Amino acid sequence: MASSAELTAYIAEQFGGAGEITVKKMFGEYGLYCGGKFFAMVCDDRLFVKITDAGCAQFPSLPEDAPYDGAKKCFLIENPDNTDFLTRLAIVTCDALPEPKPKKQKSD
């Protein structure tokens, strides 16, 4: 089941305090990026955030689930309405993630 664009836009807005949030459609679902770092996804209208050591330390009771069969487990965020919580989670997660690799230049 594909995720709702409206719900995804709402979730992206909720993360707004963490920095520049962009959304990319991927196979009927959505990837969320903060400052160019892929940190979360919306799959089947459920919000998943990448698990990092820093995220586990700061939010040890968050439930985990896989967004789809064969995927790594992520934090499953059951209430995307708490802007302060989502902002803190995004900042902690993105600070722990590596910088995105630079894109290769296309040859002429």
C-alpha positions in Angstrom: 0.0 0.0 0.0 1.4 3.4 -1.0 1.7 6.1 1.6 -0.3 9.3 1.5 1.5 12.4 0.1 -0.5 14.5 2.5 0.5 12.6 5.6 4.1 12.6 4.4 4.1 16.4 3.9 2.6 16.8 7.4 5.3 14.6 8.9 8.0 16.5 7.1 6.6 19.7 8.5 6.7 18.2 12.0 10.5 17.7 11.6 11.0 21.3 10.5 12.8 22.4 13.6 15.7 20.0 12.8 16.7 21.8 9.6 15.9 21.6 5.9 13.7 18.6 5.4 13.2 17.3 1.9 11.0 14.4 0.7 11.7 12.1 -2.1 9.2 9.6 -3.5 10.6 6.1 -3.7 8.6 3.1 -5.0 5.2 4.5 -3.8 6.7 5.4 -0.4 8.7 8.4 0.8 12.3 9.0 2.0 12.9 12.0 4.3 16.2 13.9 4.3 17.6 16.4 6.7 20.4 18.5 5.4 20.9 15.9 2.7 21.1 13.0 5.0 18.5 10.2 4.6 17.2 9.6 8.1 13.6 8.5 7.9 10.9 7.0 5.7 7.1 6.8 5.5 6.0 3.4 4.5 2.3 2.2 4.5 1.5 5.5 6.2 3.8 4.7 9.1 6.9 6.7 10.2 10.2 5.0 10.6 13.5 6.7 11.7 16.9 5.1 11.3 18.3 3.6 14.5 21.6 5.1 15.7 23.6 4.5 18.9 22.9 8.1 19.9 19.2 7.6 19.2 19.1 4.5 21.3 20.8 6.2 24.2 18.5 9.2 24.2 15.3 7.3 23.4 15.7 3.8 24.8 12.1 2.9 24.9 11.2 3.6 21.2 9.6 0.5 19.5 11.4 -1.0 16.5 10.1 -2.5 13.4 11.1 -3.1 9.8 9.4 -0.8 7.3 9.1 -3.6 4.7 10.1 -7.3 4.4 13.9 -7.7 4.3 14.6 -4.2 5.6 16.7 -3.3 8.6 14.7 -2.4 11.7 14.1 1.2 12.4 12.4 3.2 15.2 8.7 3.0 14.6 7.2 6.4 15.5 3.6 5.8 16.5 2.7 9.5 17.2 4.0 11.9 14.6 2.2 14.9 16.2 4.9 15.8 18.8 7.0 18.3 17.0 9.5 18.8 19.9 10.1 15.1 20.1 10.5 14.6 16.4 12.9 17.6 16.1 15.1 16.2 18.9 15.0 12.7 17.4 16.0 14.0 13.9 18.8 16.1 15.3 20.3 13.2 17.3 19.9 10.8 14.4 21.3 13.1 11.7 24.2 14.2 13.9 25.2 10.5 14.2 24.8 9.7 10.5 27.8 10.1 8.1 27.8 12.9 5.6 26.3 12.0 2.2 28.8 11.0 -0.4 29.3 13.6 -3.1 27.6 12.8 -6.4 29.8 11.9 -9.2 30.2 14.4 -12.0 28.6 13.3 -15.3 31.0 12.9 -18.2 30.4 15.0 -21.3 
